[in-house]
Each structure stands twice: as C-alpha cells, then as structure tokens.
C-alpha cells in the first residue's frame, strides 16, 4: 500500500489529506512513426508515409516496422495511437514470435491496447504492423507506438522529436568515421587507401567514403538497384548551401576529368564542385583510391582523384579541381560510412578500410595504422545506437544501421596490423591527367 499525502487549499485553510491504495504509475514513452518507422515489405520505400509523419496503407503485403532500444531486461505494455478514415479494420502487431490482433474503428485518434511482452535482455525491439482485414479504404493511420513499463530505471532510446530535422537524420541512421594518424610536421601531397565492401553489406543509399580531406571527399556509392558511382567532391571556400550564391572568385574550377565522368555543382551541405563516374563496382572486390592535394603557388590548391580495381592495377582519372583562395597540403585525412537514404536506414551496412598511406612532397610514404573513431549527432545524441567501428587484422572496419545490438565508443582509437609489404607502387608520371 502506498500513502500519498496531499495538501489542499480550501477557502484559505490548508487541509492535509492522506490517500490510501494509490498505484504507482508506469513510465510511458510515445514513439512517433515519423522518425522511427520503415516500410520493410514488400520492399523499402517512402510510400505509406503521410506528410504529418503518420503511416497508412491498404495493401496486405505491406509491413511497417518500428524500432526502439531498451537498456535492460523489462516487461512492457504496448499500445498504438491510430485512427481510421472509414469502416473498420484489424491489424496484426508482431513482436518477435508473438502476434496481437488490434481492431480499429472511428475517425478520431484513439489509443488502442496491443498487449504485454517480456524482453529478456537489453537491445533493440522490433514491432511490425500488418493489415489483416478492412472494410474501408485503409487499414488505419498510425501516429505513435506507446510503450509503458514498471521496470525500475528503464531507459528507451529512439528518435523522440523532429528538432534539427532529426526525423529525417534518425531514419537515415548514424554516420561513422575514422580519422587517421598522419605525420604532423610533413607537407603531405597524397592520400591512398583501399576499400572492400563485404558481400551482402551494400544496400541502396550507402556512401563508402575512402579519402576524406579538409575540403572534400572521395569514395563509392550505391545509388539504386542498377546504378553505382565513384564520387569526388570539393567544397567551395564560400559558405552556402546554394551553389548559385557562390561568387565567381570563390567557385570551384574543373581542370579535367576522365572518360564518362560527369562534372557539375552540388549544394545542401555546403556548395562546390562535384564529379562522379557511373561504375558498377562489386561487393567482395578491393578498390583503391588516390588523392593529390597540391598548392599552385598562386593562392589556390588543386585536388585530383584517381580510382581503380586493385587486382587489375588500373588507375582511372575521376577529376581535377582548383579551389580558389586556398593554400594548403593534405590535411584532415579520414574515411566514413554513411546511409543517405531514410527508406533504407533500417538495413545494415559494413566496410573494410585497409592499406592506408600518405605521401609527402619529398616522395616519402607513411603508413597509417592508427585511427580514431567518431559518430555524427544521430549517434552522439543517442537517437540511434546501431553503430560501431574497430580493427580486423590488417583492416579498420566501420558498421552502421540495421538496429544491431552493439554500440561503438566515440573517441576510441584503433591500431591495425601493418601492410608495409603492400606499400603502393605508383608511377605518378603515368597517371592520367585529363584535358
């Protein structure tokens, strides 16, 4: 029995009242579909999401899935906030091997009970929404999954609000990075690295960035089921997300590109020059990346990128750009792994980063065997916890998305095994330079 003491003010007189048999209320969490739901069947996509962030569907083959993370074993009571445009419907809510039927009716947004579940250990919980039968147009419109629990000190992690556009960033998933240790006192001219994407770890909407530097990045992407790209971009020193606003004297200038390479402008994440080659690279194959950073002696810096399949010992020119008002050598050498499609943010991806080197202006190579791990605000703010990185023999690795039950430690440092016997052997005079 709990004794709750209430102090009431009645006509200016303070009364003390003791109430018996007051139950302790469970903690409640409301998980918005807008930042935590995905269409997971029959295939990923944005269809079914309403402008206000709710989900609604009419196809029996459609499955929407919502994920949240619990920090310990717990007992949960689940409910759903939903409405129905017309008629009646029955949903089937699946959690692990349990299935719960939920009947909906009425246009007003109501909270419907789903049922109780027991979670045996900390980790992600997946909740699937399936339509069983309906008499109206849709199976229903769902805005939130409501979770209640009396488990002491239980913490749930999920995308709570859209502050800072987090519904978008949260559904994309956390981006993870490796910052390489390089000689600080040397003037570095080249960055070299290799990427191997394991088979099955290459979902649509992934950017495997190999050679990042202070003013741009270079790597490979999965753009669709039929298109993949090699991407090389350099930011303008003029800060804007609209490339049309960049004054002429601050614009990135294209100095050349390889066969089949598209060169243009980009925006929305700063602005600058962008180049890409449509190239059907394959998972399980190792590719190599070379970036040159060279001041021109006139207050500008020239950035050039080459790409090739390692086994073929080929080098293809991607592009060369001149960045004005910039006088620098290679700085901020890093790699990252990013999901750039919210529809595919629930699917895991992984990459191996190996044989990483830099070369200075005196033609001396330095092997990069040490790296520091970091994550973006989506992971740093604990909106998503499915991210990690580390070492794996001669490689570093990065992994994100997929709602797996492992969370890396931002700031952690890794040391991979040396690949000194595989130091790059490059005929720099023979590298294609374009026109």
C-alpha positions as a Markdown table, in Angstrom:
| # | Residue | x | y | z |
|---|---|---|---|---|
| 1 | Unk | 0.0 | 0.0 | 0.0 |
| 2 | Unk | 1.3 | 3.5 | -0.9 |
| 3 | Unk | 0.4 | 6.5 | 1.2 |
| 4 | Unk | 0.2 | 9.7 | -0.7 |
| 5 | Unk | -0.1 | 13.0 | 1.3 |
| 6 | Unk | -2.0 | 15.8 | -0.5 |
| 7 | Unk | -2.1 | 19.4 | 0.8 |
| 8 | Unk | -5.4 | 21.1 | -0.3 |
| 9 | Unk | -6.3 | 24.7 | 0.0 |
| 10 | Unk | -10.0 | 25.2 | 0.7 |
| 11 | Unk | -11.3 | 28.7 | 1.4 |
| 12 | Unk | -7.9 | 29.8 | 2.6 |
| 13 | Unk | -7.5 | 26.9 | 5.0 |
| 14 | Unk | -4.8 | 24.3 | 4.5 |
| 15 | Unk | -6.0 | 20.7 | 4.8 |
| 16 | Unk | -3.8 | 17.7 | 4.9 |
| 17 | Unk | -5.3 | 14.5 | 3.4 |
| 18 | Unk | -3.8 | 11.0 | 3.3 |
| 19 | Unk | -5.0 | 8.8 | 0.5 |
| 20 | Unk | -4.6 | 5.0 | 0.6 |
| 21 | Unk | -4.2 | 2.4 | -2.1 |
| 22 | Unk | -2.8 | 4.7 | -4.8 |
| 23 | Unk | -1.0 | 2.7 | -7.5 |
| 24 | Unk | 2.4 | 3.8 | -8.8 |
| 25 | Unk | 2.0 | 4.8 | -12.4 |
| 26 | Unk | 4.3 | 3.1 | -15.0 |
| 27 | Unk | 6.6 | 5.2 | -17.1 |
| 28 | Unk | 5.3 | 6.0 | -20.6 |
| 29 | Unk | 7.1 | 6.6 | -23.9 |
| 30 | Unk | 5.4 | 7.8 | -27.1 |
| 31 | Unk | 7.4 | 6.7 | -30.2 |
| 32 | Unk | 6.5 | 8.7 | -33.3 |
| 33 | Unk | 6.2 | 6.8 | -36.5 |
| 34 | Unk | 7.7 | 9.9 | -38.3 |
| 35 | Unk | 11.2 | 9.2 | -37.0 |
| 36 | Unk | 11.2 | 5.5 | -36.2 |
| 37 | Unk | 9.1 | 3.6 | -38.8 |
| 38 | Unk | 10.1 | 2.0 | -42.0 |
| 39 | Unk | 8.3 | 0.1 | -44.8 |
| 40 | Unk | 10.1 | -3.2 | -44.6 |
| 41 | Unk | 7.9 | -5.2 | -47.0 |
| 42 | Unk | 7.4 | -5.9 | -49.8 |
| 43 | Unk | 10.4 | -3.6 | -50.3 |
| 44 | Unk | 11.8 | -0.4 | -48.8 |
| 45 | Unk | 10.3 | 2.9 | -49.8 |
| 46 | Unk | 8.5 | 6.1 | -48.7 |
| 47 | Unk | 5.1 | 5.1 | -49.9 |
| 48 | Unk | 2.6 | 5.0 | -46.9 |
| 49 | Unk | 4.1 | 7.9 | -45.0 |
| 50 | Unk | 1.8 | 10.9 | -44.6 |
| 51 | Unk | 3.0 | 14.5 | -44.6 |
| 52 | Unk | 2.4 | 14.7 | -40.9 |
| 53 | Unk | 4.6 | 11.7 | -40.3 |
| 54 | Unk | 1.9 | 9.0 | -39.7 |
| 55 | Unk | 1.7 | 5.8 | -41.6 |
| 56 | Unk | -1.3 | 4.4 | -43.5 |
| 57 | Unk | -1.6 | 1.6 | -46.1 |
| 58 | Unk | -4.1 | -0.5 | -47.9 |
| 59 | Unk | -2.0 | -3.4 | -49.3 |
| 60 | Unk | -2.0 | -6.7 | -47.2 |
| 61 | Unk | 1.6 | -7.3 | -48.4 |
| 62 | Unk | 2.9 | -4.1 | -46.8 |
| 63 | Unk | 4.7 | -4.3 | -43.5 |
| 64 | Unk | 5.8 | -1.3 | -41.5 |
| 65 | Unk | 8.4 | -1.8 | -38.7 |
| 66 | Unk | 9.2 | 0.4 | -35.8 |
| 67 | Unk | 12.4 | 0.0 | -33.6 |
| 68 | Unk | 13.3 | 1.2 | -30.1 |
| 69 | Unk | 16.1 | 0.3 | -27.8 |
| 70 | Unk | 15.8 | -0.9 | -24.1 |
| 71 | Unk | 18.8 | -0.7 | -21.8 |
| 72 | Unk | 17.9 | -3.8 | -19.7 |
| 73 | Unk | 15.5 | -6.8 | -19.5 |
| 74 | Unk | 12.0 | -5.5 | -18.9 |
| 75 | Unk | 8.2 | -6.0 | -19.0 |
| 76 | Unk | 6.4 | -3.8 | -21.5 |
| 77 | Unk | 2.8 | -2.9 | -22.2 |
| 78 | Unk | 2.3 | -1.7 | -25.8 |
| 79 | Unk | -0.4 | 0.5 | -27.2 |
| 80 | Unk | -0.9 | 2.2 | -30.6 |
| 81 | Unk | -2.3 | 5.6 | -31.4 |
| 82 | Unk | -4.4 | 5.3 | -34.5 |
| 83 | Unk | -7.4 | 6.4 | -36.5 |
| 84 | Unk | -9.5 | 5.1 | -39.4 |
| 85 | Unk | -10.8 | 7.1 | -42.2 |
| 86 | Unk | -13.8 | 4.9 | -42.8 |
| 87 | Unk | -15.1 | 1.4 | -42.0 |
| 88 | Unk | -13.4 | -1.0 | -39.6 |
| 89 | Unk | -10.1 | -2.9 | -39.8 |
| 90 | Unk | -8.0 | -5.4 | -37.9 |
| 91 | Unk | -4.2 | -5.1 | -37.6 |
| 92 | Unk | -1.8 | -7.8 | -36.6 |
| 93 | Unk | 1.1 | -6.5 | -34.4 |
| 94 | Unk | 4.1 | -8.7 | -34.3 |
| 95 | Unk | 6.9 | -8.5 | -31.7 |
| 96 | Unk | 9.4 | -11.3 | -32.0 |
| 97 | Unk | 7.3 | -14.5 | -32.2 |
| 98 | Unk | 4.2 | -13.0 | -30.6 |
| 99 | Unk | 1.2 | -11.7 | -32.6 |
| 100 | Unk | -1.5 | -9.4 | -31.3 |
| 101 | Unk | -4.7 | -8.6 | -33.2 |
| 102 | Unk | -5.9 | -5.0 | -32.8 |
| 103 | Unk | -9.3 | -3.8 | -34.0 |
| 104 | Unk | -9.6 | -0.2 | -35.2 |
| 105 | Unk | -12.7 | 1.9 | -35.8 |
| 106 | Unk | -13.5 | 5.6 | -35.8 |
| 107 | Unk | -12.1 | 8.7 | -37.3 |
| 108 | Unk | -10.8 | 10.1 | -34.0 |
| 109 | Unk | -7.3 | 9.4 | -32.9 |
| 110 | Unk | -7.5 | 6.8 | -30.2 |
| 111 | Unk | -5.1 | 4.8 | -28.1 |
| 112 | Unk | -5.7 | 1.1 | -28.6 |
| 113 | Unk | -4.0 | -1.6 | -26.3 |
| 114 | Unk | -1.8 | -4.1 | -28.0 |
| 115 | Unk | -0.6 | -6.4 | -25.2 |
| 116 | Unk | 2.2 | -7.2 | -22.8 |
| 117 | Unk | 5.6 | -8.5 | -23.8 |
| 118 | Unk | 8.7 | -9.6 | -21.8 |
| 119 | Unk | 12.1 | -8.6 | -23.1 |
| 120 | Unk | 14.8 | -10.9 | -21.9 |
| 121 | Unk | 17.9 | -8.6 | -22.4 |
| 122 | Unk | 19.0 | -5.2 | -23.4 |
| 123 | Unk | 18.8 | -4.3 | -27.1 |
| 124 | Unk | 16.6 | -3.3 | -29.9 |
| 125 | Unk | 12.9 | -4.3 | -30.1 |
| 126 | Unk | 11.2 | -4.5 | -33.5 |
| 127 | Unk | 7.5 | -4.0 | -33.8 |
| 128 | Unk | 5.8 | -5.0 | -37.1 |
| 129 | Unk | 2.4 | -3.6 | -38.3 |
| 130 | Unk | 0.5 | -5.8 | -40.7 |
| 131 | Unk | -3.1 | -5.3 | -42.1 |
| 132 | Unk | -5.3 | -8.4 | -41.8 |
| 133 | Unk | -8.8 | -7.2 | -42.9 |
| 134 | Unk | -10.6 | -3.9 | -43.6 |
| 135 | Unk | -14.0 | -2.7 | -44.8 |
| 136 | Unk | -12.8 | 0.8 | -45.7 |
| 137 | Unk | -10.0 | 2.3 | -47.9 |
| 138 | Unk | -7.1 | 1.8 | -45.5 |
| 139 | Unk | -6.1 | -0.4 | -42.6 |
| 140 | Unk | -5.6 | 2.6 | -40.5 |
| 141 | Unk | -3.4 | 5.6 | -39.8 |
| 142 | Unk | -0.9 | 5.2 | -37.0 |
| 143 | Unk | 0.9 | 8.1 | -35.4 |
| 144 | Unk | 2.7 | 6.6 | -32.4 |
| 145 | Unk | 3.6 | 3.4 | -30.6 |
| 146 | Unk | 3.0 | 3.9 | -26.9 |
| 147 | Unk | 5.3 | 1.9 | -24.5 |
| 148 | Unk | 4.7 | 1.6 | -20.8 |
| 149 | Unk | 6.7 | -0.2 | -18.1 |
| 150 | Unk | 7.1 | -0.5 | -14.4 |
| 151 | Unk | 10.6 | -1.9 | -14.8 |
| 152 | Unk | 12.8 | 0.3 | -12.5 |
| 153 | Unk | 15.1 | 2.8 | -14.1 |
| 154 | Unk | 14.3 | 1.5 | -17.6 |
| 155 | Unk | 15.6 | 3.8 | -20.4 |
| 156 | Unk | 14.3 | 3.8 | -24.0 |
| 157 | Unk | 16.3 | 5.2 | -26.9 |
| 158 | Unk | 14.7 | 6.2 | -30.2 |
| 159 | Unk | 14.1 | 9.4 | -32.2 |
| 160 | Unk | 12.0 | 11.5 | -29.9 |
| 161 | Unk | 11.4 | 14.7 | -31.7 |
| 162 | Unk | 12.0 | 16.4 | -35.1 |
| 163 | Unk | 14.2 | 19.1 | -33.6 |
| 164 | Unk | 17.0 | 19.8 | -36.0 |
| 165 | Unk | 15.3 | 17.7 | -38.7 |
| 166 | Unk | 16.1 | 14.6 | -36.6 |
| 167 | Unk | 13.2 | 12.5 | -38.0 |
| 168 | Unk | 15.0 | 12.6 | -41.3 |
| 169 | Unk | 18.5 | 12.1 | -39.9 |
| 170 | Unk | 17.3 | 9.5 | -37.5 |
| 171 | Unk | 15.7 | 7.4 | -40.2 |
| 172 | Unk | 18.9 | 7.7 | -42.3 |
| 173 | Unk | 20.9 | 6.3 | -39.4 |
| 174 | Unk | 24.2 | 7.3 | -37.8 |
| 175 | Unk | 27.3 | 8.1 | -39.9 |
| 176 | Unk | 30.6 | 6.7 | -38.6 |
| 177 | Unk | 34.1 | 8.0 | -39.2 |
| 178 | Unk | 37.8 | 7.1 | -39.0 |
| 179 | Unk | 40.4 | 9.9 | -38.6 |
| 180 | Unk | 43.9 | 8.7 | -39.5 |
| 181 | Unk | 47.1 | 9.4 | -37.6 |
| 182 | Unk | 49.5 | 11.1 | -40.0 |
| 183 | Unk | 52.8 | 12.9 | -39.6 |
| 184 | Unk | 52.1 | 16.4 | -38.4 |
| 185 | Unk | 55.3 | 18.2 | -39.5 |
| 186 | Unk | 55.5 | 16.9 | -43.0 |
| 187 | Unk | 53.9 | 18.5 | -46.1 |
| 188 | Unk | 51.6 | 15.8 | -47.3 |
| 189 | Unk | 50.7 | 15.6 | -51.0 |
| 190 | Unk | 48.9 | 12.2 | -51.5 |
| 191 | Unk | 46.3 | 10.1 | -49.7 |
| 192 | Unk | 46.0 | 6.4 | -50.6 |
| 193 | Unk | 43.5 | 3.9 | -49.2 |
| 194 | Unk | 41.6 | 0.7 | -50.2 |
| 195 | Unk | 38.0 | -0.3 | -49.5 |
| 196 | Unk | 36.5 | -3.8 | -49.6 |
| 197 | Unk | 32.7 | -4.0 | -49.1 |
| 198 | Unk | 31.8 | -7.5 | -47.9 |
| 199 | Unk | 29.1 | -9.3 | -49.9 |
| 200 | Unk | 25.6 | -8.5 | -48.6 |
| 201 | Unk | 26.8 | -5.3 | -47.0 |
| 202 | Unk | 26.0 | -3.0 | -49.9 |
| 203 | Unk | 22.3 | -1.8 | -49.6 |
| 204 | Unk | 21.0 | 1.1 | -51.6 |
| 205 | Unk | 21.7 | 4.5 | -50.2 |
| 206 | Unk | 25.2 | 3.9 | -48.9 |
| 207 | Unk | 28.3 | 6.0 | -49.3 |
| 208 | Unk | 31.6 | 4.3 | -48.6 |
| 209 | Unk | 34.0 | 7.3 | -48.3 |
| 210 | Unk | 37.6 | 6.4 | -48.7 |
| 211 | Unk | 39.7 | 9.6 | -48.9 |
| 212 | Unk | 38.3 | 12.5 | -47.0 |
| 213 | Unk | 40.3 | 15.7 | -46.5 |
| 214 | Unk | 39.7 | 19.1 | -45.1 |
| 215 | Unk | 38.0 | 20.5 | -48.3 |
| 216 | Unk | 36.2 | 17.4 | -49.7 |
| 217 | Unk | 35.7 | 13.7 | -50.1 |
| 218 | Unk | 36.2 | 10.7 | -52.5 |
| 219 | Unk | 34.5 | 7.3 | -52.4 |
| 220 | Unk | 31.9 | 4.9 | -53.8 |
| 221 | Unk | 28.1 | 4.8 | -53.6 |
| 222 | Unk | 25.1 | 2.5 | -54.1 |
| 223 | Unk | 22.6 | 4.8 | -55.8 |
| 224 | Unk | 19.9 | 2.3 | -56.9 |
| 225 | Unk | 19.5 | -1.3 | -57.8 |
| 226 | Unk | 21.0 | -0.6 | -61.2 |
| 227 | Unk | 23.4 | 2.3 | -60.5 |
| 228 | Unk | 26.6 | 2.7 | -58.6 |
| 229 | Unk | 29.0 | 5.6 | -58.6 |
| 230 | Unk | 32.5 | 6.8 | -57.8 |
| 231 | Unk | 32.1 | 10.2 | -56.3 |
| 232 | Unk | 34.7 | 13.0 | -55.8 |
| 233 | Unk | 33.7 | 16.4 | -54.5 |
| 234 | Unk | 35.5 | 19.6 | -53.3 |
| 235 | Unk | 33.7 | 22.3 | -51.3 |
| 236 | Unk | 33.9 | 26.0 | -52.2 |
| 237 | Unk | 35.5 | 28.3 | -49.6 |
| 238 | Unk | 32.3 | 30.4 | -49.8 |
| 239 | Unk | 29.9 | 29.1 | -47.1 |
| 240 | Unk | 26.4 | 28.5 | -48.6 |
| 241 | Unk | 24.1 | 25.6 | -49.4 |
| 242 | Unk | 23.0 | 27.2 | -52.6 |
| 243 | Unk | 25.7 | 26.9 | -55.4 |
| 244 | Unk | 24.1 | 29.8 | -57.3 |
| 245 | Unk | 25.1 | 32.2 | -54.4 |
| 246 | Unk | 28.8 | 31.4 | -54.8 |
| 247 | Unk | 30.6 | 34.5 | -56.2 |
| 248 | Unk | 32.7 | 33.8 | -59.3 |
| 249 | Unk | 36.0 | 34.3 | -57.5 |
| 250 | Unk | 35.1 | 31.6 | -55.0 |
| 251 | Unk | 33.9 | 29.0 | -57.4 |
| 252 | Unk | 35.5 | 25.6 | -57.8 |
| 253 | Unk | 37.0 | 25.3 | -61.3 |
| 254 | Unk | 37.1 | 22.0 | -63.2 |
| 255 | Unk | 40.6 | 21.3 | -64.7 |
| 256 | Unk | 39.9 | 18.0 | -66.2 |
| 257 | Unk | 38.1 | 14.7 | -65.9 |
| 258 | Unk | 38.3 | 11.1 | -67.0 |
| 259 | Unk | 36.2 | 9.4 | -69.7 |
| 260 | Unk | 32.5 | 9.1 | -68.8 |
| 261 | Unk | 32.8 | 11.3 | -65.7 |
| 262 | Unk | 30.1 | 13.8 | -65.1 |
| 263 | Unk | 31.2 | 17.2 | -63.6 |
| 264 | Unk | 28.9 | 19.7 | -62.0 |
| 265 | Unk | 27.9 | 21.6 | -58.9 |
| 266 | Unk | 26.4 | 20.4 | -55.6 |
| 267 | Unk | 24.6 | 22.1 | -52.7 |
| 268 | Unk | 22.6 | 21.4 | -49.5 |
| 269 | Unk | 25.8 | 20.5 | -47.5 |
| 270 | Unk | 27.9 | 23.5 | -48.4 |
| 271 | Unk | 28.5 | 24.1 | -52.1 |
| 272 | Unk | 31.2 | 23.2 | -54.5 |
| 273 | Unk | 32.3 | 21.1 | -57.5 |
| 274 | Unk | 31.2 | 17.5 | -57.8 |
| 275 | Unk | 32.2 | 14.7 | -60.2 |
| 276 | Unk | 31.0 | 11.2 | -60.5 |
| 277 | Unk | 31.6 | 8.1 | -62.7 |
| 278 | Unk | 28.8 | 5.6 | -63.1 |
| 279 | Unk | 30.6 | 2.4 | -62.4 |
| 280 | Unk | 29.1 | -1.0 | -61.3 |
| 281 | Unk | 31.7 | -1.8 | -58.6 |
| 282 | Unk | 31.2 | -5.1 | -56.8 |
| 283 | Unk | 31.0 | -6.2 | -53.2 |
| 284 | Unk | 33.8 | -8.5 | -52.3 |
| 285 | Unk | 36.3 | -6.7 | -54.6 |
| 286 | Unk | 39.0 | -4.4 | -53.3 |
| 287 | Unk | 39.2 | -0.9 | -54.8 |
| 288 | Unk | 42.0 | 1.6 | -54.4 |
| 289 | Unk | 41.8 | 5.4 | -54.1 |
| 290 | Unk | 44.4 | 8.1 | -54.7 |
| 291 | Unk | 44.0 | 11.8 | -54.0 |
| 292 | Unk | 46.5 | 14.5 | -54.7 |
| 293 | Unk | 46.4 | 17.9 | -52.9 |
| 294 | Unk | 48.8 | 20.4 | -54.4 |
| 295 | Unk | 49.1 | 24.2 | -53.9 |
| 296 | Unk | 49.6 | 26.0 | -57.2 |
| 297 | Unk | 51.7 | 28.8 | -55.8 |
| 298 | Unk | 49.1 | 31.4 | -56.8 |
| 299 | Unk | 46.8 | 31.2 | -53.7 |
| 300 | Unk | 44.9 | 28.2 | -55.0 |
| 301 | Unk | 45.0 | 24.5 | -54.4 |
| 302 | Unk | 44.5 | 21.7 | -56.9 |
| 303 | Unk | 42.7 | 18.5 | -55.9 |
| 304 | Unk | 42.9 | 15.4 | -58.2 |
| 305 | Unk | 41.4 | 11.9 | -57.7 |
| 306 | Unk | 42.1 | 8.5 | -59.3 |
| 307 | Unk | 40.3 | 5.2 | -58.7 |
| 308 | Unk | 40.8 | 1.6 | -59.8 |
| 309 | Unk | 40.3 | -2.1 | -59.0 |
| 310 | Unk | 43.4 | -3.2 | -57.1 |
| 311 | Unk | 43.7 | -6.6 | -58.7 |
| 312 | Unk | 43.8 | -5.0 | -62.2 |
| 313 | Unk | 46.4 | -2.5 | -61.2 |
| 314 | Unk | 44.4 | 0.2 | -63.0 |
| 315 | Unk | 44.1 | 3.9 | -62.4 |
| 316 | Unk | 41.2 | 5.9 | -63.8 |
| 317 | Unk | 41.1 | 9.7 | -63.5 |
| 318 | Unk | 37.9 | 10.9 | -61.9 |
| 319 | Unk | 38.5 | 14.6 | -61.9 |
| 320 | Unk | 40.8 | 17.5 | -61.0 |
| 321 | Unk | 39.5 | 20.7 | -59.4 |
| 322 | Unk | 41.1 | 24.1 | -58.5 |
| 323 | Unk | 39.9 | 25.6 | -55.2 |
| 324 | Unk | 40.5 | 29.3 | -55.0 |
| 325 | Unk | 41.7 | 31.3 | -52.0 |
| 326 | Unk | 43.2 | 28.1 | -50.6 |
| 327 | Unk | 46.9 | 27.4 | -49.9 |
| 328 | Unk | 47.2 | 24.0 | -48.2 |
| 329 | Unk | 48.6 | 20.5 | -48.4 |
| 330 | Unk | 46.7 | 17.4 | -47.4 |
| 331 | Unk | 45.0 | 17.8 | -44.0 |
| 332 | Unk | 42.3 | 16.0 | -42.1 |
| 333 | Unk | 42.7 | 12.6 | -43.8 |
| 334 | Unk | 39.7 | 10.4 | -42.9 |
| 335 | Unk | 37.2 | 7.9 | -44.0 |
| 336 | Unk | 33.5 | 7.4 | -43.2 |
| 337 | Unk | 30.4 | 5.2 | -43.8 |
| 338 | Unk | 27.1 | 6.8 | -44.4 |
| 339 | Unk | 23.5 | 5.9 | -45.1 |
| 340 | Unk | 22.0 | 8.7 | -47.3 |
| 341 | Unk | 18.5 | 7.2 | -47.8 |
| 342 | Unk | 15.9 | 7.3 | -45.0 |
| 343 | Unk | 14.0 | 4.5 | -46.6 |
| 344 | Unk | 17.0 | 2.1 | -46.3 |
| 345 | Unk | 18.2 | 3.3 | -42.9 |
| 346 | Unk | 17.0 | 0.1 | -41.2 |
| 347 | Unk | 19.3 | -2.1 | -43.3 |
| 348 | Unk | 22.8 | -2.7 | -42.0 |
| 349 | Unk | 26.0 | -2.0 | -44.0 |
| 350 | Unk | 29.7 | -2.5 | -43.3 |
| 351 | Unk | 33.1 | -1.8 | -44.9 |
| 352 | Unk | 36.7 | -2.7 | -44.5 |
| 353 | Unk | 39.3 | 0.1 | -44.9 |
| 354 | Unk | 42.8 | -1.1 | -45.4 |
| 355 | Unk | 46.4 | -0.4 | -46.6 |
| 356 | Unk | 46.1 | 3.3 | -45.8 |
| 357 | Unk | 49.0 | 5.6 | -46.6 |
| 358 | Unk | 50.1 | 9.2 | -47.1 |
| 359 | Unk | 53.0 | 10.5 | -49.2 |
| 360 | Unk | 54.8 | 13.8 | -48.6 |
| 361 | Unk | 56.3 | 16.3 | -51.1 |
| 362 | Unk | 59.7 | 14.6 | -50.7 |
| 363 | Unk | 58.2 | 11.4 | -52.1 |
| 364 | Unk | 58.3 | 9.5 | -48.8 |
| 365 | Unk | 55.4 | 7.2 | -47.9 |
| 366 | Unk | 54.0 | 6.9 | -44.3 |
| 367 | Unk | 51.7 | 4.1 | -43.3 |
| 368 | Unk | 48.5 | 4.9 | -41.4 |
| 369 | Unk | 48.0 | 2.1 | -38.9 |
| 370 | Unk | 46.2 | 4.2 | -36.2 |
| 371 | Unk | 42.8 | 5.8 | -36.4 |
| 372 | Unk | 40.3 | 7.5 | -34.1 |
| 373 | Unk | 36.6 | 6.5 | -34.2 |
| 374 | Unk | 33.7 | 9.0 | -34.2 |
| 375 | Unk | 30.0 | 9.3 | -34.9 |
| 376 | Unk | 27.6 | 12.1 | -36.0 |
| 377 | Unk | 24.9 | 13.7 | -33.9 |
| 378 | Unk | 22.4 | 10.9 | -34.7 |
| 379 | Unk | 24.6 | 8.5 | -32.7 |
| 380 | Unk | 26.1 | 11.1 | -30.4 |
| 381 | Unk | 22.7 | 12.2 | -29.3 |
| 382 | Unk | 21.6 | 8.5 | -28.7 |
| 383 | Unk | 18.8 | 8.8 | -31.3 |
| 384 | Unk | 20.3 | 5.7 | -32.8 |
| 385 | Unk | 22.7 | 3.2 | -31.1 |
| 386 | Unk | 23.4 | 0.9 | -34.0 |
| 387 | Unk | 27.0 | 2.0 | -34.9 |
| 388 | Unk | 30.5 | 0.7 | -34.3 |
| 389 | Unk | 34.0 | 0.5 | -35.7 |
| 390 | Unk | 37.3 | -1.2 | -35.0 |
| 391 | Unk | 40.2 | -3.2 | -36.3 |
| 392 | Unk | 40.1 | -6.5 | -38.0 |
| 393 | Unk | 43.5 | -7.8 | -38.8 |
| 394 | Unk | 45.1 | -5.6 | -41.5 |
| 395 | Unk | 41.9 | -3.6 | -41.8 |
| 396 | Unk | 39.9 | -1.0 | -40.0 |
| 397 | Unk | 36.1 | -1.5 | -40.2 |
| 398 | Unk | 33.0 | 0.6 | -39.9 |
| 399 | Unk | 29.5 | -0.6 | -39.4 |
| 400 | Unk | 26.2 | 1.2 | -39.1 |
| 401 | Unk | 22.4 | 0.8 | -39.3 |
| 402 | Unk | 20.5 | -2.4 | -39.1 |
| 403 | Unk | 19.5 | -1.9 | -35.5 |
| 404 | Unk | 22.1 | -4.4 | -34.3 |
| 405 | Unk | 22.9 | -4.6 | -30.6 |
| 406 | Unk | 26.3 | -3.1 | -30.4 |
| 407 | Unk | 27.4 | 0.5 | -29.9 |
| 408 | Unk | 30.8 | 1.8 | -30.5 |
| 409 | Unk | 32.7 | 4.3 | -28.3 |
| 410 | Unk | 33.3 | 7.7 | -29.9 |
| 411 | Unk | 36.9 | 8.7 | -29.4 |
| 412 | Unk | 38.1 | 5.2 | -29.2 |
| 413 | Unk | 41.4 | 4.6 | -31.0 |
| 414 | Unk | 42.4 | 1.5 | -33.1 |
| 415 | Unk | 45.6 | 0.1 | -34.4 |
| 416 | Unk | 45.5 | -2.3 | -37.4 |
| 417 | Unk | 48.3 | -4.7 | -38.4 |
| 418 | Unk | 50.9 | -3.2 | -40.7 |
| 419 | Unk | 50.7 | -3.7 | -44.5 |
| 420 | Unk | 54.2 | -2.4 | -45.1 |
| 421 | Unk | 54.9 | -5.1 | -47.7 |
| 422 | Unk | 51.9 | -3.8 | -49.7 |
| 423 | Unk | 53.2 | -0.2 | -49.9 |
| 424 | Unk | 51.7 | 1.5 | -53.0 |
| 425 | Unk | 53.8 | 1.3 | -56.1 |
| 426 | Unk | 52.6 | 4.1 | -58.4 |
| 427 | Unk | 54.2 | 5.6 | -61.5 |
| 428 | Unk | 53.0 | 9.1 | -60.8 |
| 429 | Unk | 54.2 | 10.4 | -64.2 |
| 430 | Unk | 52.0 | 7.9 | -65.9 |
| 431 | Unk | 48.8 | 8.8 | -64.1 |
| 432 | Unk | 46.1 | 10.2 | -66.4 |
| 433 | Unk | 45.6 | 13.9 | -66.0 |
| 434 | Unk | 42.8 | 14.6 | -68.5 |
| 435 | Unk | 42.4 | 17.8 | -70.5 |
